[in-house]
Each structure stands twice: as structure tokens, then as C-alpha cells.
Amino acid sequence: MGRIVALDYGKVRTGIAVTDELQIIASGLTTVDTKELLNFLRKYVQEEKVEKFVIGEPKQMNNLPSESEELIKPFLRTLDGVFPKIPVERQDERFTSKMAFQTMIDSGLNKKQRRDKALVDEISATIILQAYLNRKQ
């Protein structure tokens, strides 16, 4: 088995989470500038066996795609071109930012730490990945 890599794709930054090799535990990995994302993923895929990508799917409350989905579509085509043998699945990402923020509060992080948008993105990616794992069980 390989790892599953989840992305909370954003215009500026992308949060990244991964599973262990047995695909049991979702853990935050890092946040990268979106313009550096493909280079980061190329290096990561060379070092680790990646079985699948899970990309957050932003939706509105009425289940229609949100505006940010238009930013993700070109990236999905590029990702498929760069890694044609690694399948991509989508996972609803509604409320992940709010859940990430609440997780930071529950973890006892102070206000300055909670303003770290990169950490919010990484935690959001972890929530996306855990939701995907829960859905597949």
C-alpha cells in the first residue's frame, strides 16, 4: 500500500496531509505556496509511494460547486498530466476551515498561533483526508 495525499488547494497556499502506509491515520504534513505545489509533489512522490490524491471539493450549502472550484479545475488537469498513474478523488470540504479553527482552539493554541493561515490550511487538509478515510471504511 502507498500513502494517500490530501490537498486543501488554495489560490495562495495549499495545505497537505498524508496517511501512514497502511492508510489508517491522517496527519498534517505541511503547507506550501500553491505556485510551488507541483514541485513539492514531484519530490514527495519520488521519495514516498503515493497511491492516491484526495483533493478538497468546495461546495455551497445547496450542494453546487463554490467559486473556488474554478481555481481547482485547471490544477486537476495539470495534476493528471504530471501524475497520470495516480488516481484523484474528491472530498467535500465544507466547514473544514471552521473545523480547523475550532481544533486549534481545542488544542489550546493562543490567538497569535490561530492566526497562522498556513496551519489552518494544513489542519484543513488533515480533516479532508480523515473525512475521506471515514467515508471509505
N, C-alpha and C positions, 0 to 999 in steps of 0.2 A: 504494500500500500504506500501511496505517497501522501504528501500533505495537501490540504485544501487551503488555498489562499483567498481571503476575502478582502474586498476593497470597498471603502466608503469614498467613492470618487467625488472630488470637488474641483471647482474651477481653479482654485489656488493650491490646495493641499489635498492629499489623498491619505486616509488612514488605512493601515494594513494590519490584518490579523491572520494567524495561521493555526492550523491544527497540529497536534502531535502526529507522528507517523501512523498511529492506529486510528486516527480521526475520532478521538474521544473528547479531547479538551481543546477549546478555543482560547487562544492567548493573543493579546495585542503584541504586534511586532514593532511597528514604528509608524511615523508619518513622514511622507516625502513631498517635496514640491511636485505638483502634478506634471510640470514640464520635464521632470527627471524620472517620472514613474516607469516608463518603458525601460530605461537603462537600469533602474533598480531591479525590475522584474527579470530582465535578461540575466543579470548577475545572480539573482536568487535562484532562478531555475537551473543555472549551471551548477550551483552548489548543493541544491536540495531537489529531491524528486517531488514534483508537483503533479498531482493527479487531476486537479480541477481548480478553476477560478470561480468564485461567487462574487457577483457584483451587486451592490445595493440597487434596488429599484425604487426610485422616489415616486410616490403616488399621492394624489389628493384624497381627501376623505370620501369622495364619490367614486373612488377606485380608478379614476382616469390618471394618466401619467402627469406628473408635475412638470413645470417649465424646465427644471434642471435635467430632465430626461433627454432633452435635445442636446445637451452638452455631452451626455454619456454615449449616445448612438455612434458618433464618429470614433470615439475611443474603442468601442466594442468591435468595430470593423478593423481597426488597426491591431487590436489585441489578437483577433482571429488570424490576421495576416502574419503577425510575428510568431505566434504560438499555435499553428493550425492543428496540432495534435492534442492540445489541452482543451477539454470542453469548458464551456462557460455556462453557468446557471445564474439566475437572478433570484434575489430575495427581497421581499417587501421591506423597505427601510423606514416606514412611517414611525415617527416618535423616537427614533434611535438617538437623535441629539438630545432630546429631553431626558431619555432614559440614561444616557451617558452622563449628563449633568447631575442627575439625581444620584447616580452611582458615585460620582466624585464627592457629593455632599455626604452620602452614607459612609464613605471611606474616610471622612474626617479631613479632607483637603481644605485648606484655607481659601479665602476669596481670591487671592493672587494666583494660586495654583489652579483654581477653577476657571480663571480667565485664559488659560493656556489652550487656545483653539486646536493646536496640534494634538494635545492629549485628548480633547473631546473627540476629534476625528478617529484617533486610534481606538478609543473605547467604543465608539460607534461601530467601527469595523468589527470589533470583537462581538458586539451584540448582534450584528448582522450574521456573523458566522455561527454563533451559538443558536440563533433562531433557525438557521438553515439546518444545522445538525439535529435540532429537536424535531424539525419537520420531517427529516429523513429517517428517523428512528421508528 
